Amino acid sequence: MSIASKFKNWLHPLHNGSIGDQPLRILWVLSGVATALLFALGLFRWLIKTKRFKYTIS
């Protein structure tokens, strides 16, 4: 078996989520949500810093 075939056989189950059962799938979901949240918070802070968005605490 070639190195490319070994790599493909290892990578495919990781890609479609059949490795690691439920705990690993939860970890992937949490890392995706954290990435989206970091992007949104960074955008929000940038908008406030550049005064393109007015945000006041009442």
Summary of the structure (lengths in Angstrom):
residues: 58
radius of gyration: 20.0
end to end distance: 66.5
largest distance: 66.5
contacts: 98
relative contact order: 0.07
helix: 74%
strand: 0%
